[in-house]
Amino acid sequence: MILRLILGALVSTAALVAAIYTSGGTVAPLPTAAAAAFVVIAPLGAALAAFGAAGTLGAFRSACSSRLRSLDEAEAGAADAAFVLLSRATAAAAALGFLLIQIMTMYDLEDPSAIGAHLGYSLSPAVIGAVVAACLYAPLRHSISRKALAAAFEAPSAAAGKAGDGSATRSRLRFLLGAGLALAAVSVIYVAFWGGRLFPLLNPPSVIMMLFFPLGNALAGPGPSGIAVSLGALRQGDYGSASVAGLRYAKASFRYLAASSMASGGIAFLTGAAYFLQGLGDRMRYGPTMALALVSLAIAALFSLCVGLPLKAAACSRLAVLDKRP
């Protein structure tokens, strides 16, 4: 888990940095490090106040343990509560950082050239806080879910697999047709009725961000094995042999992936807005920064519409049917 978490965080962070530089921006090391320390240390203080050192470290230990073991309800609940607090405290710290930098701006209003820089920098705690929540606390919470539902990783029987081959094929075909219809509807209406162009959606910084940031999150969270188990649970759910644990884990995984995509779009939007504000007065910077912000958010919404939300809803539907069986 620790290795996957580190690799996933590195991939996601590298995607964000690459998107910034390919859109013409730069990363200032010292201000970035200061904002990162602010949104990391303050929430840890809140966690220590709530759970103490033993409780906080215990939550990280439970989530980061490399051994896939089942957590009891109390242990899983305590660890999840710690990461919920850390996520919410990170959001609060990011908002506080934004407000404090805005207050600093009020004292520099006599220098118009500094206003844009302050406005842009004030979004840096929000960007870094969102990255910390998406790349650290969300994967750790998912790890707790994974261990609480360890039964989902038990190998399915060969007989069940053979019995559901036809149904699994129909399930895949249904998903592809539905996702294709949604994608076609969006594309046709955007081009034919709204006069849009599809080529701008291939903006390189946005593509880098929206391809590799969620990929890093997926690696840090469910990983290849978790995604395979989730898809397998959906296939088994079509012919009634899926376990409750398997479908619950599938629901958690697809919810995580959909949220990861939207978080990636939100981070890209905040990043583009920050560099837009920093470049106020430089019209050459308006296009690249707003393209990073808006195109990334559009790609995130499109992925959720065509992939993330349908998979999560399919898991919820099969789980509801299974729960009603005697």
Stockholm file with secondary structure:
# STOCKHOLM 1.0

chainA/1-326         MILRLILGALVSTAALVAAIYTSGGTVAPLPTAAAAAFVVIAPLGAALAAFGAAGTLGAFRSACSSRLRSLDEAEAGAADAAFVLLSRATAAAAALGFLLIQIMTMYDLEDPSAIGAHLGYSLSPAVIGAVVAACLYAPLRHSISRKALAAAFEAPSAAAGKAGDGSATRSRLRFLLGAGLALAAVSVIYVAFWGGRLFPLLNPPSVIMMLFFPLGNALAGPGPSGIAVSLGALRQGDYGSASVAGLRYAKASFRYLAASSMASGGIAFLTGAAYFLQGLGDRMRYGPTMALALVSLAIAALFSLCVGLPLKAAACSRLAVLDKRP
#=GR chainA/1-326 SS CHHHHHHHHHHHHHHHHHHHHHTTCCCCHHHHHHHHHHHHHHHHHHHHHHHHHHHHHHHHHHHHCSSCCCCCHHHHHHHHHHHHHHHHHHHHHHHHHHHHHHHHHHTTTTCHHHHHHHHHHHTHHHHHHHHHIIIIIHHHHHHHHHHHTGGGGSCCCHHHHHHTHHHHHHHHHHHHHHHHHHHHHHHHIIIIITCCCSGGGGCHHHHHHHHHHHHHHHHHTTHHHHHHHHHHHHHHHHTTCCCHHHHHHHHHHHHHHHHHHHHHHHHHHHHHHHHHHHTTTCGGGHHHHHHHHHHHHHHHHHHIIIIIHHHHHHHHHHHHHHHHCC
#=GC SS_cons         CHHHHHHHHHHHHHHHHHHHHHTTCCCCHHHHHHHHHHHHHHHHHHHHHHHHHHHHHHHHHHHHCSSCCCCCHHHHHHHHHHHHHHHHHHHHHHHHHHHHHHHHHHTTTTCHHHHHHHHHHHTHHHHHHHHHIIIIIHHHHHHHHHHHTGGGGSCCCHHHHHHTHHHHHHHHHHHHHHHHHHHHHHHHIIIIITCCCSGGGGCHHHHHHHHHHHHHHHHHTTHHHHHHHHHHHHHHHHTTCCCHHHHHHHHHHHHHHHHHHHHHHHHHHHHHHHHHHHTTTCGGGHHHHHHHHHHHHHHHHHHIIIIIHHHHHHHHHHHHHHHHCC
//
